[in-house]
């Protein structure tokens, strides 16, 4: 299955990636300038199957070959949704009897 990437999308890389100065260098796999850590990135630009990944949506980053990216969807949402996402990654379907147990216990999640 081919992943459709769009500028402005957020992805979370789960492996280290080689970063290049140009999309042509990324495509050829030559002269890597930086190693990108597994982290959350914005897609700043997309060109010819190569992606420019950046920590900021407003600034360019490094070019990477999109075929080398292993990702999980960037998570947004409530703590309950995050717990469900993590549990499902281990093939367990959680059940909850309380809608927001963290709020009841006085716990808060930073914005």
LOLO-510165 format. One record per residue: residue in three letters; z, y, x of N, C-alpha, C, O in turn. Coordinates in nm, 2 decimals, m for minus. Layout:
% residues N
res ala; n_w Z; n_v Y; n_u X; ca_w Z; ca_v Y; ca_u X; c_w Z; c_v Y; c_u X; o_w Z; o_v Y; o_u X
...
This chain:
% residues 111
res unk; n_w 0.00; n_v m0.12; n_u 0.08; ca_w 0.00; ca_v 0.00; ca_u 0.00; c_w 0.00; c_v 0.12; c_u 0.09; o_w 0.08; o_v 0.14; o_u 0.18
res unk; n_w m0.09; n_v 0.22; n_u 0.06; ca_w m0.10; ca_v 0.34; ca_u 0.14; c_w m0.01; c_v 0.44; c_u 0.08; o_w m0.02; o_v 0.47; o_u m0.04
res unk; n_w 0.07; n_v 0.50; n_u 0.16; ca_w 0.17; ca_v 0.61; ca_u 0.11; c_w 0.09; c_v 0.74; c_u 0.10; o_w 0.02; o_v 0.78; o_u 0.19
res unk; n_w 0.11; n_v 0.80; n_u m0.01; ca_w 0.05; ca_v 0.94; ca_u m0.03; c_w 0.15; c_v 1.04; c_u 0.01; o_w 0.25; o_v 1.05; o_u m0.05
res unk; n_w 0.12; n_v 1.12; n_u 0.11; ca_w 0.21; ca_v 1.22; ca_u 0.16; c_w 0.15; c_v 1.36; c_u 0.12; o_w 0.03; o_v 1.38; o_u 0.12
res unk; n_w 0.24; n_v 1.45; n_u 0.08; ca_w 0.20; ca_v 1.59; ca_u 0.05; c_w 0.28; c_v 1.69; c_u 0.13; o_w 0.40; o_v 1.66; o_u 0.16
res unk; n_w 0.22; n_v 1.80; n_u 0.16; ca_w 0.30; ca_v 1.90; ca_u 0.23; c_w 0.42; c_v 1.95; c_u 0.14; o_w 0.40; o_v 1.96; o_u 0.02
res unk; n_w 0.53; n_v 1.96; n_u 0.21; ca_w 0.65; ca_v 2.00; ca_u 0.13; c_w 0.74; c_v 1.88; c_u 0.09; o_w 0.86; o_v 1.90; o_u 0.05
res unk; n_w 0.68; n_v 1.76; n_u 0.10; ca_w 0.76; ca_v 1.64; ca_u 0.06; c_w 0.87; c_v 1.62; c_u 0.17; o_w 0.86; o_v 1.67; o_u 0.28
res unk; n_w 0.98; n_v 1.56; n_u 0.12; ca_w 1.09; ca_v 1.52; ca_u 0.21; c_w 1.08; c_v 1.37; c_u 0.24; o_w 1.07; o_v 1.30; o_u 0.14
res unk; n_w 1.10; n_v 1.33; n_u 0.36; ca_w 1.11; ca_v 1.19; ca_u 0.39; c_w 1.23; c_v 1.17; c_u 0.48; o_w 1.28; o_v 1.26; o_u 0.55
res unk; n_w 1.28; n_v 1.05; n_u 0.48; ca_w 1.39; ca_v 1.01; ca_u 0.57; c_w 1.34; c_v 0.90; c_u 0.66; o_w 1.32; o_v 0.78; o_u 0.62
res unk; n_w 1.31; n_v 0.93; n_u 0.79; ca_w 1.26; ca_v 0.83; ca_u 0.88; c_w 1.38; c_v 0.74; c_u 0.92; o_w 1.49; o_v 0.79; o_u 0.95
res unk; n_w 1.36; n_v 0.61; n_u 0.92; ca_w 1.46; ca_v 0.52; ca_u 0.96; c_w 1.45; c_v 0.46; c_u 1.09; o_w 1.52; o_v 0.37; o_u 1.13
res unk; n_w 1.34; n_v 0.50; n_u 1.17; ca_w 1.32; ca_v 0.46; ca_u 1.31; c_w 1.29; c_v 0.58; c_u 1.39; o_w 1.26; o_v 0.69; o_u 1.34
res unk; n_w 1.30; n_v 0.57; n_u 1.52; ca_w 1.26; ca_v 0.67; ca_u 1.61; c_w 1.11; c_v 0.69; c_u 1.61; o_w 1.04; o_v 0.59; o_u 1.59
res unk; n_w 1.06; n_v 0.81; n_u 1.62; ca_w 0.92; ca_v 0.84; ca_u 1.61; c_w 0.87; c_v 0.92; c_u 1.74; o_w 0.95; o_v 1.00; o_u 1.78
res unk; n_w 0.76; n_v 0.89; n_u 1.79; ca_w 0.70; ca_v 0.97; ca_u 1.90; c_w 0.63; c_v 1.09; c_u 1.83; o_w 0.56; o_v 1.08; o_u 1.74
res unk; n_w 0.67; n_v 1.21; n_u 1.89; ca_w 0.61; ca_v 1.34; ca_u 1.84; c_w 0.51; c_v 1.39; c_u 1.94; o_w 0.53; o_v 1.39; o_u 2.06
res unk; n_w 0.40; n_v 1.45; n_u 1.88; ca_w 0.29; ca_v 1.50; ca_u 1.96; c_w 0.26; c_v 1.64; c_u 1.93; o_w 0.30; o_v 1.70; o_u 1.83
res unk; n_w 0.19; n_v 1.71; n_u 2.03; ca_w 0.16; ca_v 1.85; ca_u 2.01; c_w 0.05; c_v 1.88; c_u 1.91; o_w 0.05; o_v 1.98; o_u 1.84
res unk; n_w m0.05; n_v 1.79; n_u 1.90; ca_w m0.16; ca_v 1.80; ca_u 1.81; c_w m0.18; c_v 1.67; c_u 1.73; o_w m0.13; o_v 1.57; o_u 1.76
res unk; n_w m0.25; n_v 1.69; n_u 1.61; ca_w m0.27; ca_v 1.57; ca_u 1.53; c_w m0.37; c_v 1.47; c_u 1.60; o_w m0.36; o_v 1.35; o_u 1.59
res unk; n_w m0.46; n_v 1.53; n_u 1.69; ca_w m0.55; ca_v 1.44; ca_u 1.77; c_w m0.47; c_v 1.36; c_u 1.87; o_w m0.50; o_v 1.24; o_u 1.88
res unk; n_w m0.37; n_v 1.42; n_u 1.93; ca_w m0.29; ca_v 1.34; ca_u 2.02; c_w m0.21; c_v 1.23; c_u 1.95; o_w m0.19; o_v 1.12; o_u 2.00
res unk; n_w m0.16; n_v 1.27; n_u 1.83; ca_w m0.08; ca_v 1.17; ca_u 1.75; c_w m0.18; c_v 1.05; c_u 1.71; o_w m0.14; o_v 0.94; o_u 1.72
res unk; n_w m0.30; n_v 1.08; n_u 1.67; ca_w m0.39; ca_v 0.98; ca_u 1.63; c_w m0.43; c_v 0.89; c_u 1.75; o_w m0.44; o_v 0.77; o_u 1.73
res unk; n_w m0.44; n_v 0.95; n_u 1.87; ca_w m0.48; ca_v 0.87; ca_u 1.99; c_w m0.35; c_v 0.81; c_u 2.05; o_w m0.37; o_v 0.71; o_u 2.13
res unk; n_w m0.23; n_v 0.85; n_u 2.01; ca_w m0.11; ca_v 0.80; ca_u 2.07; c_w m0.10; c_v 0.84; c_u 2.22; o_w m0.04; o_v 0.76; o_u 2.30
res unk; n_w m0.14; n_v 0.96; n_u 2.26; ca_w m0.14; ca_v 1.00; ca_u 2.40; c_w m0.05; c_v 1.12; c_u 2.41; o_w m0.04; o_v 1.21; o_u 2.33
res unk; n_w 0.02; n_v 1.12; n_u 2.53; ca_w 0.10; ca_v 1.24; ca_u 2.57; c_w 0.21; c_v 1.28; c_u 2.47; o_w 0.21; o_v 1.39; o_u 2.42
res unk; n_w 0.30; n_v 1.18; n_u 2.43; ca_w 0.41; ca_v 1.22; ca_u 2.34; c_w 0.50; c_v 1.32; c_u 2.41; o_w 0.53; o_v 1.31; o_u 2.53
res unk; n_w 0.54; n_v 1.42; n_u 2.33; ca_w 0.62; ca_v 1.53; ca_u 2.39; c_w 0.77; c_v 1.51; c_u 2.35; o_w 0.85; o_v 1.56; o_u 2.43
res unk; n_w 0.80; n_v 1.45; n_u 2.25; ca_w 0.93; ca_v 1.44; ca_u 2.20; c_w 0.96; c_v 1.31; c_u 2.12; o_w 0.86; o_v 1.25; o_u 2.07
res unk; n_w 1.08; n_v 1.27; n_u 2.12; ca_w 1.11; ca_v 1.15; ca_u 2.04; c_w 1.20; c_v 1.20; c_u 1.92; o_w 1.31; o_v 1.26; o_u 1.94
res unk; n_w 1.15; n_v 1.18; n_u 1.80; ca_w 1.22; ca_v 1.23; ca_u 1.68; c_w 1.32; c_v 1.12; c_u 1.64; o_w 1.29; o_v 1.00; o_u 1.63
res unk; n_w 1.44; n_v 1.16; n_u 1.62; ca_w 1.55; ca_v 1.07; ca_u 1.57; c_w 1.53; c_v 1.03; c_u 1.43; o_w 1.47; o_v 1.10; o_u 1.35
res unk; n_w 1.59; n_v 0.92; n_u 1.39; ca_w 1.59; ca_v 0.88; ca_u 1.25; c_w 1.67; c_v 0.99; c_u 1.17; o_w 1.78; o_v 1.02; o_u 1.21
res unk; n_w 1.60; n_v 1.06; n_u 1.08; ca_w 1.66; ca_v 1.17; ca_u 1.01; c_w 1.58; c_v 1.21; c_u 0.89; o_w 1.47; o_v 1.15; o_u 0.86
res unk; n_w 1.62; n_v 1.31; n_u 0.82; ca_w 1.55; ca_v 1.36; ca_u 0.71; c_w 1.45; c_v 1.48; c_u 0.76; o_w 1.50; o_v 1.56; o_u 0.83
res unk; n_w 1.33; n_v 1.47; n_u 0.72; ca_w 1.23; ca_v 1.57; ca_u 0.76; c_w 1.15; c_v 1.62; c_u 0.64; o_w 1.13; o_v 1.55; o_u 0.54
res unk; n_w 1.09; n_v 1.74; n_u 0.66; ca_w 0.99; ca_v 1.79; ca_u 0.57; c_w 0.86; c_v 1.77; c_u 0.62; o_w 0.84; o_v 1.76; o_u 0.75
res unk; n_w 0.76; n_v 1.74; n_u 0.54; ca_w 0.62; ca_v 1.74; ca_u 0.58; c_w 0.57; c_v 1.88; c_u 0.58; o_w 0.54; o_v 1.93; o_u 0.47
res unk; n_w 0.55; n_v 1.94; n_u 0.70; ca_w 0.50; ca_v 2.07; ca_u 0.71; c_w 0.35; c_v 2.08; c_u 0.69; o_w 0.30; o_v 2.17; o_u 0.62
res unk; n_w 0.27; n_v 1.99; n_u 0.75; ca_w 0.13; ca_v 1.98; ca_u 0.73; c_w 0.09; c_v 1.83; c_u 0.74; o_w 0.16; o_v 1.75; o_u 0.79
res unk; n_w m0.03; n_v 1.81; n_u 0.68; ca_w m0.09; ca_v 1.67; ca_u 0.68; c_w m0.24; c_v 1.69; c_u 0.72; o_w m0.31; o_v 1.78; o_u 0.66
res unk; n_w m0.28; n_v 1.61; n_u 0.81; ca_w m0.42; ca_v 1.62; ca_u 0.85; c_w m0.47; c_v 1.49; c_u 0.90; o_w m0.42; o_v 1.43; o_u 1.00
res unk; n_w m0.58; n_v 1.44; n_u 0.84; ca_w m0.65; ca_v 1.32; ca_u 0.89; c_w m0.55; c_v 1.20; c_u 0.91; o_w m0.57; o_v 1.12; o_u 1.01
res unk; n_w m0.46; n_v 1.18; n_u 0.82; ca_w m0.36; ca_v 1.07; ca_u 0.83; c_w m0.24; c_v 1.10; c_u 0.92; o_w m0.16; o_v 1.01; o_u 0.93
res unk; n_w m0.24; n_v 1.21; n_u 0.98; ca_w m0.13; ca_v 1.25; ca_u 1.07; c_w m0.04; c_v 1.35; c_u 1.00; o_w m0.09; o_v 1.42; o_u 0.91
res unk; n_w 0.09; n_v 1.35; n_u 1.03; ca_w 0.18; ca_v 1.44; ca_u 0.96; c_w 0.26; c_v 1.52; c_u 1.06; o_w 0.29; o_v 1.48; o_u 1.17
res unk; n_w 0.28; n_v 1.65; n_u 1.03; ca_w 0.36; ca_v 1.74; ca_u 1.11; c_w 0.49; c_v 1.74; c_u 1.04; o_w 0.51; o_v 1.79; o_u 0.93
res unk; n_w 0.60; n_v 1.68; n_u 1.11; ca_w 0.73; ca_v 1.67; ca_u 1.05; c_w 0.82; c_v 1.78; c_u 1.11; o_w 0.81; o_v 1.80; o_u 1.23
res unk; n_w 0.90; n_v 1.84; n_u 1.03; ca_w 0.99; ca_v 1.95; ca_u 1.07; c_w 1.12; c_v 1.94; c_u 1.00; o_w 1.13; o_v 1.89; o_u 0.89
res unk; n_w 1.22; n_v 1.99; n_u 1.07; ca_w 1.35; ca_v 1.99; ca_u 1.00; c_w 1.36; c_v 2.11; c_u 0.90; o_w 1.45; o_v 2.11; o_u 0.82
res unk; n_w 1.26; n_v 2.20; n_u 0.91; ca_w 1.26; ca_v 2.32; ca_u 0.82; c_w 1.12; c_v 2.32; c_u 0.75; o_w 1.02; o_v 2.28; o_u 0.81
res unk; n_w 1.13; n_v 2.35; n_u 0.62; ca_w 1.00; ca_v 2.36; ca_u 0.55; c_w 0.92; c_v 2.48; c_u 0.59; o_w 0.80; o_v 2.48; o_u 0.56
res unk; n_w 0.98; n_v 2.58; n_u 0.66; ca_w 0.91; ca_v 2.70; ca_u 0.70; c_w 0.85; c_v 2.70; c_u 0.84; o_w 0.78; o_v 2.80; o_u 0.88
res unk; n_w 0.88; n_v 2.60; n_u 0.92; ca_w 0.84; ca_v 2.60; ca_u 1.06; c_w 0.77; c_v 2.47; c_u 1.10; o_w 0.82; o_v 2.36; o_u 1.05
res unk; n_w 0.67; n_v 2.48; n_u 1.18; ca_w 0.60; ca_v 2.35; ca_u 1.22; c_w 0.69; c_v 2.27; c_u 1.31; o_w 0.78; o_v 2.32; o_u 1.38
res unk; n_w 0.67; n_v 2.14; n_u 1.32; ca_w 0.75; ca_v 2.05; ca_u 1.40; c_w 0.65; c_v 1.98; c_u 1.49; o_w 0.56; o_v 2.03; o_u 1.56
res unk; n_w 0.67; n_v 1.85; n_u 1.50; ca_w 0.59; ca_v 1.76; ca_u 1.58; c_w 0.49; c_v 1.68; c_u 1.50; o_w 0.53; o_v 1.64; o_u 1.38
res unk; n_w 0.38; n_v 1.65; n_u 1.55; ca_w 0.28; ca_v 1.56; ca_u 1.48; c_w 0.31; c_v 1.42; c_u 1.51; o_w 0.35; o_v 1.38; o_u 1.62
res unk; n_w 0.31; n_v 1.33; n_u 1.40; ca_w 0.33; ca_v 1.19; ca_u 1.41; c_w 0.22; c_v 1.12; c_u 1.34; o_w 0.16; o_v 1.17; o_u 1.25
res unk; n_w 0.20; n_v 0.99; n_u 1.38; ca_w 0.11; ca_v 0.91; ca_u 1.31; c_w 0.18; c_v 0.85; c_u 1.19; o_w 0.28; o_v 0.78; o_u 1.20
res unk; n_w 0.12; n_v 0.88; n_u 1.07; ca_w 0.19; ca_v 0.84; ca_u 0.94; c_w 0.20; c_v 0.69; c_u 0.93; o_w 0.28; o_v 0.63; o_u 0.86
res unk; n_w 0.11; n_v 0.61; n_u 1.00; ca_w 0.12; ca_v 0.47; ca_u 1.00; c_w 0.24; c_v 0.41; c_u 1.08; o_w 0.27; o_v 0.29; o_u 1.06
res unk; n_w 0.30; n_v 0.49; n_u 1.16; ca_w 0.42; ca_v 0.45; ca_u 1.23; c_w 0.55; c_v 0.48; c_u 1.17; o_w 0.66; o_v 0.45; o_u 1.22
res unk; n_w 0.54; n_v 0.54; n_u 1.05; ca_w 0.67; ca_v 0.59; ca_u 0.98; c_w 0.72; c_v 0.48; c_u 0.89; o_w 0.66; o_v 0.43; o_u 0.80
res unk; n_w 0.85; n_v 0.45; n_u 0.91; ca_w 0.93; ca_v 0.36; ca_u 0.82; c_w 1.02; c_v 0.46; c_u 0.75; o_w 1.10; o_v 0.53; o_u 0.82
res unk; n_w 1.02; n_v 0.46; n_u 0.62; ca_w 1.10; ca_v 0.56; ca_u 0.55; c_w 1.18; c_v 0.50; c_u 0.43; o_w 1.15; o_v 0.39; o_u 0.39
res unk; n_w 1.27; n_v 0.57; n_u 0.39; ca_w 1.33; ca_v 0.55; ca_u 0.26; c_w 1.32; c_v 0.68; c_u 0.19; o_w 1.31; o_v 0.79; o_u 0.25
res unk; n_w 1.32; n_v 0.69; n_u 0.06; ca_w 1.31; ca_v 0.81; ca_u m0.01; c_w 1.42; c_v 0.91; c_u 0.02; o_w 1.54; o_v 0.86; o_u 0.03
res unk; n_w 1.40; n_v 1.03; n_u 0.04; ca_w 1.50; ca_v 1.13; ca_u 0.07; c_w 1.59; c_v 1.14; c_u m0.06; o_w 1.54; o_v 1.16; o_u m0.17
res unk; n_w 1.72; n_v 1.12; n_u m0.04; ca_w 1.81; ca_v 1.12; ca_u m0.16; c_w 1.85; c_v 1.25; c_u m0.21; o_w 1.89; o_v 1.34; o_u m0.13
res unk; n_w 1.85; n_v 1.27; n_u m0.33; ca_w 1.91; ca_v 1.39; ca_u m0.40; c_w 1.98; c_v 1.33; c_u m0.52; o_w 1.95; o_v 1.22; o_u m0.56
res unk; n_w 2.07; n_v 1.41; n_u m0.58; ca_w 2.13; ca_v 1.37; ca_u m0.70; c_w 2.28; c_v 1.36; c_u m0.69; o_w 2.34; o_v 1.41; o_u m0.59
res unk; n_w 2.34; n_v 1.29; n_u m0.78; ca_w 2.48; ca_v 1.28; ca_u m0.79; c_w 2.53; c_v 1.17; c_u m0.70; o_w 2.46; o_v 1.09; o_u m0.65
res unk; n_w 2.66; n_v 1.17; n_u m0.67; ca_w 2.72; ca_v 1.07; ca_u m0.59; c_w 2.71; c_v 0.93; c_u m0.65; o_w 2.69; o_v 0.83; o_u m0.58
res unk; n_w 2.71; n_v 0.93; n_u m0.78; ca_w 2.69; ca_v 0.80; ca_u m0.85; c_w 2.55; c_v 0.74; c_u m0.83; o_w 2.53; o_v 0.62; o_u m0.81
res unk; n_w 2.45; n_v 0.83; n_u m0.83; ca_w 2.31; ca_v 0.79; ca_u m0.80; c_w 2.30; c_v 0.74; c_u m0.66; o_w 2.23; o_v 0.64; o_u m0.63
res unk; n_w 2.37; n_v 0.80; n_u m0.56; ca_w 2.37; ca_v 0.76; ca_u m0.42; c_w 2.43; c_v 0.62; c_u m0.41; o_w 2.38; o_v 0.54; o_u m0.33
res unk; n_w 2.54; n_v 0.60; n_u m0.48; ca_w 2.61; ca_v 0.47; ca_u m0.47; c_w 2.52; c_v 0.36; c_u m0.52; o_w 2.50; o_v 0.25; o_u m0.47
res unk; n_w 2.45; n_v 0.39; n_u m0.64; ca_w 2.36; ca_v 0.29; ca_u m0.70; c_w 2.25; c_v 0.26; c_u m0.60; o_w 2.21; o_v 0.15; o_u m0.58
res unk; n_w 2.19; n_v 0.37; n_u m0.54; ca_w 2.08; ca_v 0.35; ca_u m0.45; c_w 2.12; c_v 0.26; c_u m0.33; o_w 2.05; o_v 0.17; o_u m0.29
res unk; n_w 2.24; n_v 0.29; n_u m0.27; ca_w 2.28; ca_v 0.21; ca_u m0.16; c_w 2.31; c_v 0.06; c_u m0.20; o_w 2.27; o_v m0.03; o_u m0.13
res unk; n_w 2.37; n_v 0.04; n_u m0.32; ca_w 2.40; ca_v m0.09; ca_u m0.37; c_w 2.27; c_v m0.17; c_u m0.39; o_w 2.26; o_v m0.29; o_u m0.36
res unk; n_w 2.17; n_v m0.10; n_u m0.45; ca_w 2.04; ca_v m0.17; ca_u m0.48; c_w 1.97; c_v m0.21; c_u m0.35; o_w 1.89; o_v m0.30; o_u m0.35
res unk; n_w 2.00; n_v m0.13; n_u m0.24; ca_w 1.93; ca_v m0.17; ca_u m0.11; c_w 1.98; c_v m0.31; c_u m0.06; o_w 1.92; o_v m0.37; o_u 0.02
res unk; n_w 2.10; n_v m0.35; n_u m0.11; ca_w 2.15; ca_v m0.48; ca_u m0.08; c_w 2.13; c_v m0.59; c_u m0.19; o_w 2.19; o_v m0.69; o_u m0.19
res unk; n_w 2.04; n_v m0.56; n_u m0.28; ca_w 2.00; ca_v m0.64; ca_u m0.40; c_w 2.12; c_v m0.67; c_u m0.49; o_w 2.12; o_v m0.78; o_u m0.54
res unk; n_w 2.20; n_v m0.57; n_u m0.51; ca_w 2.32; ca_v m0.59; ca_u m0.60; c_w 2.30; c_v m0.48; c_u m0.71; o_w 2.27; o_v m0.37; o_u m0.68
res unk; n_w 2.31; n_v m0.52; n_u m0.83; ca_w 2.30; ca_v m0.43; ca_u m0.94; c_w 2.44; c_v m0.39; c_u m0.98; o_w 2.51; o_v m0.47; o_u m1.05
res unk; n_w 2.49; n_v m0.27; n_u m0.94; ca_w 2.63; ca_v m0.24; ca_u m0.98; c_w 2.65; c_v m0.20; c_u m1.12; o_w 2.55; o_v m0.16; o_u m1.19
res unk; n_w 2.77; n_v m0.22; n_u m1.17; ca_w 2.80; ca_v m0.18; ca_u m1.31; c_w 2.92; c_v m0.09; c_u m1.30; o_w 3.01; o_v m0.12; o_u m1.22
res unk; n_w 2.92; n_v 0.02; n_u m1.38; ca_w 3.03; ca_v 0.11; ca_u m1.38; c_w 3.08; c_v 0.13; c_u m1.52; o_w 3.01; o_v 0.13; o_u m1.61
res unk; n_w 3.22; n_v 0.14; n_u m1.53; ca_w 3.27; ca_v 0.17; ca_u m1.66; c_w 3.31; c_v 0.31; c_u m1.68; o_w 3.34; o_v 0.35; o_u m1.79
res unk; n_w 3.31; n_v 0.39; n_u m1.57; ca_w 3.34; ca_v 0.53; ca_u m1.58; c_w 3.22; c_v 0.61; c_u m1.53; o_w 3.16; o_v 0.57; o_u m1.43
res unk; n_w 3.18; n_v 0.71; n_u m1.60; ca_w 3.06; ca_v 0.78; ca_u m1.56; c_w 3.07; c_v 0.86; c_u m1.43; o_w 2.97; o_v 0.86; o_u m1.35
res unk; n_w 3.18; n_v 0.92; n_u m1.40; ca_w 3.20; ca_v 1.00; ca_u m1.28; c_w 3.34; c_v 0.98; c_u m1.23; o_w 3.42; o_v 1.06; o_u m1.24
res unk; n_w 3.36; n_v 0.86; n_u m1.16; ca_w 3.50; ca_v 0.84; ca_u m1.11; c_w 3.55; c_v 0.93; c_u m1.01; o_w 3.67; o_v 0.96; o_u m1.00
res unk; n_w 3.46; n_v 0.99; n_u m0.93; ca_w 3.50; ca_v 1.09; ca_u m0.83; c_w 3.56; c_v 1.21; c_u m0.88; o_w 3.66; o_v 1.26; o_u m0.83
res unk; n_w 3.50; n_v 1.26; n_u m0.99; ca_w 3.55; ca_v 1.38; ca_u m1.06; c_w 3.69; c_v 1.36; c_u m1.12; o_w 3.78; o_v 1.44; o_u m1.11
res unk; n_w 3.71; n_v 1.24; n_u m1.18; ca_w 3.84; ca_v 1.21; ca_u m1.24; c_w 3.95; c_v 1.20; c_u m1.13; o_w 4.06; o_v 1.24; o_u m1.15
res unk; n_w 3.91; n_v 1.15; n_u m1.01; ca_w 4.01; ca_v 1.14; ca_u m0.90; c_w 4.03; c_v 1.27; c_u m0.82; o_w 4.11; o_v 1.27; o_u m0.73
res unk; n_w 3.96; n_v 1.37; n_u m0.86; ca_w 3.97; ca_v 1.50; ca_u m0.80; c_w 3.88; c_v 1.52; c_u m0.67; o_w 3.90; o_v 1.61; o_u m0.59
res unk; n_w 3.79; n_v 1.43; n_u m0.66; ca_w 3.70; ca_v 1.43; ca_u m0.54; c_w 3.58; c_v 1.52; c_u m0.57; o_w 3.53; o_v 1.52; o_u m0.69
res unk; n_w 3.53; n_v 1.59; n_u m0.47; ca_w 3.41; ca_v 1.67; ca_u m0.49; c_w 3.31; c_v 1.64; c_u m0.38; o_w 3.35; o_v 1.59; o_u m0.28
res unk; n_w 3.19; n_v 1.66; n_u m0.41; ca_w 3.08; ca_v 1.64; ca_u m0.32; c_w 3.02; c_v 1.78; c_u m0.28; o_w 2.98; o_v 1.85; o_u m0.37
res unk; n_w 3.02; n_v 1.81; n_u m0.15; ca_w 2.96; ca_v 1.94; ca_u m0.11; c_w 2.81; c_v 1.95; c_u m0.16; o_w 2.74; o_v 1.85; o_u m0.16
res unk; n_w 2.78; n_v 2.07; n_u m0.19; ca_w 2.64; ca_v 2.10; ca_u m0.23; c_w 2.54; c_v 2.10; c_u m0.12; o_w 2.42; o_v 2.12; o_u m0.14
